[in-house]
Amino acid sequence: MKKTILAAAFLMAAQVSVSACQPAYGGRSFSERQERQRDRIAEGHDEGDLSRREAARLRDRSRDIAEDKRDARADDGYVDRHERRRLQREQNELNRDIYQQRHDDNGR
């Protein structure tokens, strides 16, 4: 009986620790979001929604955001709350711009 209770408690603790490691907001991580944005840029260029110049500008901005994250982490080893908000704001702006550029009929 004690072994069963102990095993159940262990499994419950393992489940709690796994769920605690996942992002609280349930969204994509920075890297996943960055990768998805790059994929959308490539799709837009391949489908003719983005001109070569538009795609290049958007890729450059994506690269700048990744560089900003590297710089933020290089300062003190982690990205603090204010830096994270700034990076999220930059990603939100890029996201909006990708959408607008893909839907503005200025492709190839």
MOPAC internal coordinates of N, CA, C and O (Angstrom, degrees):
PM7 1SCF
backbone

  N    0.0000 0     0.00 0     0.00 0    0    0    0
  C    1.4480 1     0.00 0     0.00 0    1    0    0
  C    1.5209 1   110.59 1     0.00 0    2    1    0
  O    1.2310 1   120.24 1   135.27 1    3    2    1
  N    1.3327 1   117.14 1   -44.73 1    3    2    1
  C    1.4513 1   120.72 1  -179.75 1    5    3    2
  C    1.5267 1   110.85 1   -64.93 1    6    5    3
  O    1.2310 1   120.57 1   144.23 1    7    6    5
  N    1.3401 1   116.52 1   -35.77 1    7    6    5
  C    1.4702 1   119.83 1   179.63 1    9    7    6
  C    1.5211 1   110.61 1   -66.26 1   10    9    7
  O    1.2310 1   120.36 1   142.04 1   11   10    9
  N    1.3255 1   116.92 1   -37.96 1   11   10    9
  C    1.4591 1   120.94 1   179.57 1   13   11   10
  C    1.5268 1   110.58 1   -65.56 1   14   13   11
  O    1.2310 1   120.80 1   135.87 1   15   14   13
  N    1.3196 1   116.08 1   -44.13 1   15   14   13
  C    1.4591 1   120.42 1   179.25 1   17   15   14
  C    1.5273 1   110.05 1   -65.22 1   18   17   15
  O    1.2310 1   120.76 1   137.69 1   19   18   17
  N    1.3229 1   116.16 1   -42.31 1   19   18   17
  C    1.4588 1   121.10 1   178.98 1   21   19   18
  C    1.5314 1   110.62 1   -63.42 1   22   21   19
  O    1.2310 1   119.82 1   138.03 1   23   22   21
  N    1.3181 1   117.95 1   -41.97 1   23   22   21
  C    1.4664 1   121.96 1   178.68 1   25   23   22
  C    1.5227 1   110.66 1   -65.12 1   26   25   23
  O    1.2310 1   120.45 1   137.98 1   27   26   25
  N    1.3309 1   116.75 1   -42.02 1   27   26   25
  C    1.4613 1   120.31 1   178.70 1   29   27   26
  C    1.5335 1   110.81 1   -64.12 1   30   29   27
  O    1.2310 1   120.54 1   138.81 1   31   30   29
  N    1.3230 1   116.57 1   -41.19 1   31   30   29
  C    1.4646 1   120.54 1   178.61 1   33   31   30
  C    1.5248 1   110.52 1   -64.52 1   34   33   31
  O    1.2310 1   120.52 1   139.83 1   35   34   33
  N    1.3202 1   116.61 1   -40.17 1   35   34   33
  C    1.4704 1   120.94 1   178.70 1   37   35   34
  C    1.5293 1   110.71 1   -63.44 1   38   37   35
  O    1.2310 1   120.54 1   135.40 1   39   38   37
  N    1.3376 1   116.58 1   -44.60 1   39   38   37
  C    1.4640 1   120.26 1   179.20 1   41   39   38
  C    1.5291 1   111.55 1   -64.27 1   42   41   39
  O    1.2310 1   120.88 1   141.38 1   43   42   41
  N    1.3218 1   115.93 1   -38.62 1   43   42   41
  C    1.4644 1   120.09 1   178.77 1   45   43   42
  C    1.5279 1   110.29 1   -65.33 1   46   45   43
  O    1.2310 1   120.29 1   137.53 1   47   46   45
  N    1.3234 1   117.05 1   -42.47 1   47   46   45
  C    1.4638 1   120.99 1   178.44 1   49   47   46
  C    1.5258 1   110.94 1   -64.82 1   50   49   47
  O    1.2310 1   120.03 1   141.47 1   51   50   49
  N    1.3114 1   117.55 1   -38.53 1   51   50   49
  C    1.4663 1   121.26 1   178.79 1   53   51   50
  C    1.5264 1   110.00 1   -65.15 1   54   53   51
  O    1.2310 1   120.25 1   138.77 1   55   54   53
  N    1.3150 1   117.13 1   -41.23 1   55   54   53
  C    1.4626 1   121.31 1   179.53 1   57   55   54
  C    1.5210 1   111.01 1   -64.27 1   58   57   55
  O    1.2310 1   120.33 1   137.63 1   59   58   57
  N    1.3157 1   116.98 1   -42.37 1   59   58   57
  C    1.4578 1   121.45 1   179.95 1   61   59   58
  C    1.5277 1   110.15 1   -64.79 1   62   61   59
  O    1.2310 1   120.17 1   138.51 1   63   62   61
  N    1.3263 1   117.28 1   -41.49 1   63   62   61
  C    1.4652 1   119.42 1  -178.61 1   65   63   62
  C    1.5242 1   111.50 1   -68.13 1   66   65   63
  O    1.2310 1   119.63 1   145.11 1   67   66   65
  N    1.3253 1   118.31 1   -34.89 1   67   66   65
  C    1.4622 1   121.40 1   177.55 1   69   67   66
  C    1.5166 1   110.45 1   -66.90 1   70   69   67
  O    1.2310 1   120.12 1   135.34 1   71   70   69
  N    1.3259 1   117.37 1   -44.66 1   71   70   69
  C    1.4660 1   119.68 1  -178.99 1   73   71   70
  C    1.5228 1   111.13 1   -69.87 1   74   73   71
  O    1.2310 1   119.67 1   153.06 1   75   74   73
  N    1.3233 1   118.23 1   -26.94 1   75   74   73
  C    1.4612 1   120.99 1   178.43 1   77   75   74
  C    1.5259 1   111.70 1   -71.03 1   78   77   75
  O    1.2310 1   119.83 1   156.76 1   79   78   77
  N    1.3141 1   117.94 1   -23.24 1   79   78   77
  C    1.4586 1   121.58 1  -179.20 1   81   79   78
  C    1.5201 1   112.35 1   -80.83 1   82   81   79
  O    1.2310 1   119.39 1   163.70 1   83   82   81
  N    1.3093 1   118.76 1   -16.30 1   83   82   81
  C    1.4526 1   122.33 1  -178.79 1   85   83   82
  C    1.5239 1   109.41 1   -83.21 1   86   85   83
  O    1.2310 1   120.15 1   -27.56 1   87   86   85
  N    1.3314 1   117.32 1   152.44 1   87   86   85
  C    1.4586 1   119.49 1   179.34 1   89   87   86
  C    1.5220 1   111.22 1   -58.56 1   90   89   87
  O    1.2310 1   120.39 1   -41.22 1   91   90   89
  N    1.3131 1   116.86 1   138.78 1   91   90   89
  C    1.4568 1   121.67 1  -176.10 1   93   91   90
  C    1.5183 1   112.13 1   -69.24 1   94   93   91
  O    1.2310 1   120.22 1   149.15 1   95   94   93
  N    1.3311 1   117.19 1   -30.85 1   95   94   93
  C    1.4498 1   119.88 1  -175.69 1   97   95   94
  C    1.5142 1   112.76 1   -83.38 1   98   97   95
  O    1.2310 1   119.43 1   169.51 1   99   98   97
  N    1.3215 1   118.70 1   -10.49 1   99   98   97
  C    1.4487 1   121.92 1   177.27 1  101   99   98
  C    1.5139 1   114.11 1    77.36 1  102  101   99
  O    1.2310 1   120.13 1  -172.16 1  103  102  101
  N    1.3097 1   117.35 1     7.84 1  103  102  101
  C    1.4646 1   121.06 1  -179.12 1  105  103  102
  C    1.5155 1   111.70 1   -91.71 1  106  105  103
  O    1.2310 1   121.99 1     5.69 1  107  106  105
  N    1.3040 1   113.79 1  -174.31 1  107  106  105
  C    1.4561 1   120.05 1   179.62 1  109  107  106
  C    1.5228 1   109.75 1   -76.94 1  110  109  107
  O    1.2310 1   120.89 1   -26.48 1  111  110  109
  N    1.3064 1   115.90 1   153.52 1  111  110  109
  C    1.4528 1   119.42 1   174.38 1  113  111  110
  C    1.5196 1   108.49 1   -74.27 1  114  113  111
  O    1.2310 1   120.43 1   -11.01 1  115  114  113
  N    1.3137 1   116.78 1   168.99 1  115  114  113
  C    1.4633 1   121.57 1   179.96 1  117  115  114
  C    1.5195 1   110.56 1   -56.59 1  118  117  115
  O    1.2310 1   120.47 1   132.95 1  119  118  117
  N    1.3247 1   116.70 1   -47.05 1  119  118  117
  C    1.4635 1   120.89 1  -177.36 1  121  119  118
  C    1.5245 1   112.29 1   -65.74 1  122  121  119
  O    1.2310 1   120.54 1   139.00 1  123  122  121
  N    1.3306 1   116.57 1   -41.00 1  123  122  121
  C    1.4639 1   120.08 1   178.67 1  125  123  122
  C    1.5233 1   111.00 1   -64.12 1  126  125  123
  O    1.2310 1   121.10 1   138.52 1  127  126  125
  N    1.3228 1   115.50 1   -41.48 1  127  126  125
  C    1.4533 1   119.64 1   179.91 1  129  127  126
  C    1.5316 1   110.44 1   -66.43 1  130  129  127
  O    1.2310 1   120.89 1   138.00 1  131  130  129
  N    1.3186 1   115.90 1   -42.00 1  131  130  129
  C    1.4623 1   121.18 1   178.66 1  133  131  130
  C    1.5340 1   110.36 1   -60.90 1  134  133  131
  O    1.2310 1   120.99 1   135.49 1  135  134  133
  N    1.3175 1   115.71 1   -44.51 1  135  134  133
  C    1.4624 1   120.43 1   179.25 1  137  135  134
  C    1.5248 1   111.35 1   -63.59 1  138  137  135
  O    1.2310 1   120.09 1   138.38 1  139  138  137
  N    1.3205 1   117.43 1   -41.62 1  139  138  137
  C    1.4597 1   121.49 1   178.97 1  141  139  138
  C    1.5277 1   110.67 1   -63.61 1  142  141  139
  O    1.2310 1   120.31 1   139.96 1  143  142  141
  N    1.3243 1   117.01 1   -40.04 1  143  142  141
  C    1.4602 1   120.01 1   178.62 1  145  143  142
  C    1.5273 1   110.84 1   -64.42 1  146  145  143
  O    1.2310 1   120.43 1   138.55 1  147  146  145
  N    1.3102 1   116.78 1   -41.45 1  147  146  145
  C    1.4694 1   120.27 1   178.41 1  149  147  146
  C    1.5270 1   110.54 1   -64.35 1  150  149  147
  O    1.2310 1   120.46 1   142.08 1  151  150  149
  N    1.3245 1   116.72 1   -37.92 1  151  150  149
  C    1.4642 1   120.56 1   176.99 1  153  151  150
  C    1.5286 1   110.80 1   -63.99 1  154  153  151
  O    1.2310 1   120.37 1   138.81 1  155  154  153
  N    1.3267 1   116.89 1   -41.19 1  155  154  153
  C    1.4651 1   120.85 1   179.33 1  157  155  154
  C    1.5216 1   111.11 1   -64.32 1  158  157  155
  O    1.2310 1   120.64 1   142.72 1  159  158  157
  N    1.3357 1   116.37 1   -37.28 1  159  158  157
  C    1.4665 1   119.97 1   177.61 1  161  159  158
  C    1.5286 1   109.51 1   -64.82 1  162  161  159
  O    1.2310 1   120.62 1   133.93 1  163  162  161
  N    1.3306 1   116.43 1   -46.07 1  163  162  161
  C    1.4684 1   120.53 1   179.95 1  165  163  162
  C    1.5284 1   110.83 1   -62.74 1  166  165  163
  O    1.2310 1   120.13 1   137.21 1  167  166  165
  N    1.3318 1   117.36 1   -42.79 1  167  166  165
  C    1.4635 1   120.97 1   178.04 1  169  167  166
  C    1.5204 1   110.65 1   -61.97 1  170  169  167
  O    1.2310 1   120.66 1   137.83 1  171  170  169
  N    1.3290 1   116.34 1   -42.17 1  171  170  169
  C    1.4558 1   120.19 1   179.70 1  173  171  170
  C    1.5210 1   111.84 1   -61.93 1  174  173  171
  O    1.2310 1   120.88 1   139.68 1  175  174  173
  N    1.3152 1   115.93 1   -40.32 1  175  174  173
  C    1.4676 1   119.61 1   178.54 1  177  175  174
  C    1.5250 1   110.27 1   -69.09 1  178  177  175
  O    1.2310 1   120.18 1   135.65 1  179  178  177
  N    1.3222 1   117.26 1   -44.35 1  179  178  177
  C    1.4679 1   121.42 1  -179.19 1  181  179  178
  C    1.5315 1   111.95 1   -63.65 1  182  181  179
  O    1.2310 1   120.58 1   143.43 1  183  182  181
  N    1.3237 1   116.49 1   -36.57 1  183  182  181
  C    1.4586 1   120.56 1  -177.80 1  185  183  182
  C    1.5274 1   112.76 1   -85.42 1  186  185  183
  O    1.2310 1   120.44 1   175.50 1  187  186  185
  N    1.3331 1   116.76 1    -4.50 1  187  186  185
  C    1.4575 1   120.17 1   178.18 1  189  187  186
  C    1.5140 1   114.53 1    86.52 1  190  189  187
  O    1.2310 1   120.17 1  -173.38 1  191  190  189
  N    1.3304 1   117.27 1     6.62 1  191  190  189
  C    1.4651 1   120.60 1   178.16 1  193  191  190
  C    1.5257 1   111.40 1   -76.20 1  194  193  191
  O    1.2310 1   120.50 1   153.89 1  195  194  193
  N    1.3345 1   116.65 1   -26.11 1  195  194  193
  C    1.4616 1   122.08 1  -179.42 1  197  195  194
  C    1.5194 1   109.50 1  -119.24 1  198  197  195
  O    1.2310 1   120.95 1   -43.42 1  199  198  197
  N    1.3092 1   115.79 1   136.58 1  199  198  197
  C    1.4632 1   118.94 1   173.62 1  201  199  198
  C    1.5323 1   107.89 1   -75.18 1  202  201  199
  O    1.2310 1   120.77 1   -10.74 1  203  202  201
  N    1.2953 1   116.13 1   169.26 1  203  202  201
  C    1.4673 1   120.41 1   179.15 1  205  203  202
  C    1.5262 1   110.26 1   -60.58 1  206  205  203
  O    1.2310 1   120.78 1   138.59 1  207  206  205
  N    1.3348 1   116.11 1   -41.41 1  207  206  205
  C    1.4656 1   120.69 1  -179.34 1  209  207  206
  C    1.5301 1   111.17 1   -65.97 1  210  209  207
  O    1.2310 1   120.03 1   136.17 1  211  210  209
  N    1.3351 1   117.55 1   -43.83 1  211  210  209
  C    1.4671 1   120.72 1   178.86 1  213  211  210
  C    1.5211 1   110.86 1   -61.51 1  214  213  211
  O    1.2310 1   120.69 1   134.52 1  215  214  213
  N    1.3278 1   116.28 1   -45.48 1  215  214  213
  C    1.4698 1   120.57 1  -179.99 1  217  215  214
  C    1.5273 1   110.30 1   -62.34 1  218  217  215
  O    1.2310 1   120.31 1   138.68 1  219  218  217
  N    1.3267 1   117.02 1   -41.32 1  219  218  217
  C    1.4733 1   120.35 1  -179.61 1  221  219  218
  C    1.5273 1   110.71 1   -63.55 1  222  221  219
  O    1.2310 1   120.40 1   137.14 1  223  222  221
  N    1.3308 1   116.85 1   -42.86 1  223  222  221
  C    1.4776 1   119.94 1   178.72 1  225  223  222
  C    1.5267 1   111.41 1   -62.24 1  226  225  223
  O    1.2310 1   120.95 1   136.09 1  227  226  225
  N    1.3295 1   115.79 1   -43.91 1  227  226  225
  C    1.4702 1   119.42 1  -179.71 1  229  227  226
  C    1.5272 1   111.10 1   -65.83 1  230  229  227
  O    1.2310 1   120.46 1   140.45 1  231  230  229
  N    1.3436 1   116.73 1   -39.55 1  231  230  229
  C    1.4741 1   120.00 1   176.85 1  233  231  230
  C    1.5247 1   111.12 1   -63.11 1  234  233  231
  O    1.2310 1   120.58 1   140.21 1  235  234  233
  N    1.3330 1   116.50 1   -39.79 1  235  234  233
  C    1.4660 1   120.32 1   178.50 1  237  235  234
  C    1.5232 1   110.83 1   -62.45 1  238  237  235
  O    1.2310 1   120.44 1   137.79 1  239  238  237
  N    1.3237 1   116.76 1   -42.21 1  239  238  237
  C    1.4639 1   119.67 1   178.49 1  241  239  238
  C    1.5172 1   111.50 1   -64.94 1  242  241  239
  O    1.2310 1   120.60 1   141.20 1  243  242  241
  N    1.3296 1   116.46 1   -38.80 1  243  242  241
  C    1.4618 1   120.67 1   177.46 1  245  243  242
  C    1.5283 1   110.13 1   -62.23 1  246  245  243
  O    1.2310 1   121.36 1   137.57 1  247  246  245
  N    1.3161 1   115.00 1   -42.43 1  247  246  245
  C    1.4714 1   120.66 1   178.54 1  249  247  246
  C    1.5327 1   110.45 1   -64.15 1  250  249  247
  O    1.2310 1   120.38 1   140.81 1  251  250  249
  N    1.3406 1   116.87 1   -39.19 1  251  250  249
  C    1.4640 1   120.81 1   178.13 1  253  251  250
  C    1.5237 1   111.86 1   -63.12 1  254  253  251
  O    1.2310 1   120.51 1   140.59 1  255  254  253
  N    1.3255 1   116.62 1   -39.41 1  255  254  253
  C    1.4660 1   120.44 1   179.03 1  257  255  254
  C    1.5293 1   110.09 1   -64.97 1  258  257  255
  O    1.2310 1   120.44 1   137.14 1  259  258  257
  N    1.3280 1   116.77 1   -42.86 1  259  258  257
  C    1.4705 1   120.05 1   177.72 1  261  259  258
  C    1.5203 1   110.50 1   -62.77 1  262  261  259
  O    1.2310 1   120.62 1   142.01 1  263  262  261
  N    1.3215 1   116.42 1   -37.99 1  263  262  261
  C    1.4686 1   120.41 1   178.26 1  265  263  262
  C    1.5279 1   110.78 1   -67.37 1  266  265  263
  O    1.2310 1   120.26 1   141.81 1  267  266  265
  N    1.3283 1   117.10 1   -38.19 1  267  266  265
  C    1.4630 1   120.86 1   176.64 1  269  267  266
  C    1.5305 1   110.71 1   -61.07 1  270  269  267
  O    1.2310 1   120.59 1   140.97 1  271  270  269
  N    1.3208 1   116.48 1   -39.03 1  271  270  269
  C    1.4675 1   119.11 1   178.73 1  273  271  270
  C    1.5287 1   110.45 1   -66.98 1  274  273  271
  O    1.2310 1   120.47 1   138.14 1  275  274  273
  N    1.3312 1   116.71 1   -41.86 1  275  274  273
  C    1.4661 1   119.64 1   177.71 1  277  275  274
  C    1.5261 1   110.74 1   -60.75 1  278  277  275
  O    1.2310 1   120.73 1   138.43 1  279  278  277
  N    1.3282 1   116.21 1   -41.57 1  279  278  277
  C    1.4686 1   120.48 1   179.10 1  281  279  278
  C    1.5237 1   111.23 1   -64.66 1  282  281  279
  O    1.2310 1   120.45 1   138.40 1  283  282  281
  N    1.3348 1   116.75 1   -41.60 1  283  282  281
  C    1.4624 1   120.53 1   179.93 1  285  283  282
  C    1.5243 1   110.57 1   -63.86 1  286  285  283
  O    1.2310 1   120.79 1   140.53 1  287  286  285
  N    1.3073 1   116.09 1   -39.47 1  287  286  285
  C    1.4607 1   120.18 1   179.99 1  289  287  286
  C    1.5231 1   110.97 1   -72.90 1  290  289  287
  O    1.2310 1   119.95 1   147.51 1  291  290  289
  N    1.3275 1   117.69 1   -32.49 1  291  290  289
  C    1.4668 1   121.41 1  -177.56 1  293  291  290
  C    1.5261 1   111.61 1   -68.02 1  294  293  291
  O    1.2310 1   120.07 1   151.61 1  295  294  293
  N    1.3297 1   117.47 1   -28.39 1  295  294  293
  C    1.4611 1   120.46 1  -177.85 1  297  295  294
  C    1.5221 1   112.21 1   -59.83 1  298  297  295
  O    1.2310 1   120.71 1   125.89 1  299  298  297
  N    1.3292 1   116.24 1   -54.11 1  299  298  297
  C    1.4638 1   119.52 1  -173.96 1  301  299  298
  C    1.5212 1   113.57 1  -136.63 1  302  301  299
  O    1.2310 1   119.75 1  -169.27 1  303  302  301
  N    1.3128 1   118.09 1    10.73 1  303  302  301
  C    1.4569 1   120.79 1   175.71 1  305  303  302
  C    1.5120 1   115.26 1    93.84 1  306  305  303
  O    1.2310 1   120.03 1   170.33 1  307  306  305
  N    1.3219 1   117.55 1    -9.67 1  307  306  305
  C    1.4570 1   119.34 1   177.38 1  309  307  306
  C    1.5250 1   109.78 1  -150.96 1  310  309  307
  O    1.2310 1   120.99 1   -12.37 1  311  310  309
  N    1.3244 1   115.72 1   167.63 1  311  310  309
  C    1.4597 1   121.89 1   179.62 1  313  311  310
  C    1.5193 1   107.27 1  -101.24 1  314  313  311
  O    1.2310 1   120.44 1   -64.43 1  315  314  313
  N    1.3312 1   116.76 1   115.57 1  315  314  313
  C    1.4659 1   118.88 1  -178.18 1  317  315  314
  C    1.5319 1   111.17 1   -80.62 1  318  317  315
  O    1.2310 1   120.99 1    -1.31 1  319  318  317
  N    1.3157 1   115.71 1   178.69 1  319  318  317
  C    1.4553 1   122.31 1  -173.81 1  321  319  318
  C    1.5275 1   112.53 1   -59.20 1  322  321  319
  O    1.2310 1   120.20 1   136.61 1  323  322  321
  N    1.3150 1   117.22 1   -43.39 1  323  322  321
  C    1.4659 1   121.01 1  -178.17 1  325  323  322
  C    1.5269 1   111.17 1   -68.39 1  326  325  323
  O    1.2310 1   120.73 1   138.89 1  327  326  325
  N    1.3115 1   116.20 1   -41.11 1  327  326  325
  C    1.4649 1   120.08 1   177.90 1  329  327  326
  C    1.5274 1   110.68 1   -65.59 1  330  329  327
  O    1.2310 1   120.69 1   139.81 1  331  330  329
  N    1.3233 1   116.28 1   -40.19 1  331  330  329
  C    1.4612 1   120.82 1   179.42 1  333  331  330
  C    1.5343 1   110.64 1   -62.87 1  334  333  331
  O    1.2310 1   120.66 1   138.00 1  335  334  333
  N    1.3272 1   116.33 1   -42.00 1  335  334  333
  C    1.4693 1   119.90 1   177.81 1  337  335  334
  C    1.5260 1   111.20 1   -62.67 1  338  337  335
  O    1.2310 1   120.88 1   137.11 1  339  338  337
  N    1.3357 1   115.93 1   -42.89 1  339  338  337
  C    1.4614 1   119.98 1   179.56 1  341  339  338
  C    1.5234 1   110.78 1   -62.40 1  342  341  339
  O    1.2310 1   120.89 1   137.43 1  343  342  341
  N    1.3382 1   115.90 1   -42.57 1  343  342  341
  C    1.4669 1   120.04 1   178.77 1  345  343  342
  C    1.5256 1   111.28 1   -65.10 1  346  345  343
  O    1.2310 1   120.48 1   139.34 1  347  346  345
  N    1.3219 1   116.68 1   -40.66 1  347  346  345
  C    1.4662 1   120.09 1   177.91 1  349  347  346
  C    1.5282 1   110.72 1   -64.14 1  350  349  347
  O    1.2310 1   120.54 1   141.06 1  351  350  349
  N    1.3386 1   116.56 1   -38.94 1  351  350  349
  C    1.4567 1   120.24 1   178.19 1  353  351  350
  C    1.5337 1   110.26 1   -63.42 1  354  353  351
  O    1.2310 1   120.69 1   137.36 1  355  354  353
  N    1.3324 1   116.28 1   -42.64 1  355  354  353
  C    1.4596 1   120.28 1   177.69 1  357  355  354
  C    1.5293 1   111.11 1   -62.42 1  358  357  355
  O    1.2310 1   120.74 1   137.90 1  359  358  357
  N    1.3331 1   116.19 1   -42.10 1  359  358  357
  C    1.4641 1   119.44 1   178.36 1  361  359  358
  C    1.5300 1   111.01 1   -65.98 1  362  361  359
  O    1.2310 1   120.05 1   142.12 1  363  362  361
  N    1.3272 1   117.52 1   -37.88 1  363  362  361
  C    1.4607 1   120.47 1   177.58 1  365  363  362
  C    1.5280 1   110.83 1   -62.44 1  366  365  363
  O    1.2310 1   120.84 1   136.64 1  367  366  365
  N    1.3286 1   115.99 1   -43.36 1  367  366  365
  C    1.4656 1   119.89 1   178.93 1  369  367  366
  C    1.5279 1   110.84 1   -63.52 1  370  369  367
  O    1.2310 1   120.53 1   136.58 1  371  370  369
  N    1.3266 1   116.60 1   -43.42 1  371  370  369
  C    1.4589 1   119.93 1   178.65 1  373  371  370
  C    1.5222 1   110.31 1   -63.10 1  374  373  371
  O    1.2310 1   120.68 1   139.02 1  375  374  373
  N    1.3206 1   116.30 1   -40.98 1  375  374  373
  C    1.4596 1   121.06 1   178.63 1  377  375  374
  C    1.5291 1   110.92 1   -58.06 1  378  377  375
  O    1.2310 1   120.72 1   132.57 1  379  378  377
  N    1.3363 1   116.24 1   -47.43 1  379  378  377
  C    1.4623 1   121.42 1   178.08 1  381  379  378
  C    1.5242 1   111.13 1   -60.82 1  382  381  379
  O    1.2310 1   120.89 1   136.63 1  383  382  381
  N    1.3237 1   115.91 1   -43.37 1  383  382  381
  C    1.4653 1   119.89 1  -178.51 1  385  383  382
  C    1.5258 1   112.12 1   -66.78 1  386  385  383
  O    1.2310 1   120.23 1   143.27 1  387  386  385
  N    1.3212 1   117.16 1   -36.73 1  387  386  385
  C    1.4675 1   119.71 1   176.49 1  389  387  386
  C    1.5218 1   109.02 1   -61.42 1  390  389  387
  O    1.2310 1   120.83 1   133.30 1  391  390  389
  N    1.3240 1   116.03 1   -46.70 1  391  390  389
  C    1.4620 1   120.09 1   179.92 1  393  391  390
  C    1.5255 1   110.74 1   -60.06 1  394  393  391
  O    1.2310 1   120.75 1   131.10 1  395  394  393
  N    1.3323 1   116.18 1   -48.90 1  395  394  393
  C    1.4660 1   120.09 1  -177.71 1  397  395  394
  C    1.5216 1   111.75 1   -62.69 1  398  397  395
  O    1.2310 1   120.22 1   136.70 1  399  398  397
  N    1.3132 1   117.18 1   -43.30 1  399  398  397
  C    1.4591 1   120.62 1  -178.95 1  401  399  398
  C    1.5303 1   111.10 1   -65.72 1  402  401  399
  O    1.2310 1   120.62 1   143.26 1  403  402  401
  N    1.3197 1   116.42 1   -36.74 1  403  402  401
  C    1.4663 1   119.26 1  -179.25 1  405  403  402
  C    1.5261 1   111.95 1   -72.32 1  406  405  403
  O    1.2310 1   120.03 1   157.98 1  407  406  405
  N    1.3228 1   117.55 1   -22.02 1  407  406  405
  C    1.4607 1   120.46 1  -175.56 1  409  407  406
  C    1.5297 1   113.52 1  -110.75 1  410  409  407
  O    1.2310 1   119.25 1  -167.86 1  411  410  409
  N    1.3166 1   119.04 1    12.14 1  411  410  409
  C    1.4596 1   120.30 1  -176.66 1  413  411  410
  C    1.5221 1   114.54 1   -95.81 1  414  413  411
  O    1.2310 1   119.56 1  -175.33 1  415  414  413
  N    1.3072 1   118.44 1     4.67 1  415  414  413
  C    1.4565 1   123.72 1   177.78 1  417  415  414
  C    1.5326 1   113.49 1    60.04 1  418  417  415
  O    1.2310 1   120.44 1  -151.10 1  419  418  417
  N    1.3227 1   116.76 1    28.90 1  419  418  417
  C    1.4591 1   120.83 1   176.57 1  421  419  418
  C    1.5255 1   111.34 1  -109.67 1  422  421  419
  O    1.2310 1   119.95 1  -152.23 1  423  422  421
  N    1.3030 1   117.71 1    27.77 1  423  422  421
  C    1.4747 1   121.29 1  -178.12 1  425  423  422
  C    1.5166 1   110.56 1   -71.03 1  426  425  423
  O    1.2310 1   121.16 1    25.34 1  427  426  425
  N    1.2968 1   115.38 1  -154.66 1  427  426  425
  C    1.4712 1   121.37 1  -177.30 1  429  427  426
  C    1.4945 1   112.12 1   -61.62 1  430  429  427
  O    1.2310 1   120.10 1   180.00 1  431  430  429

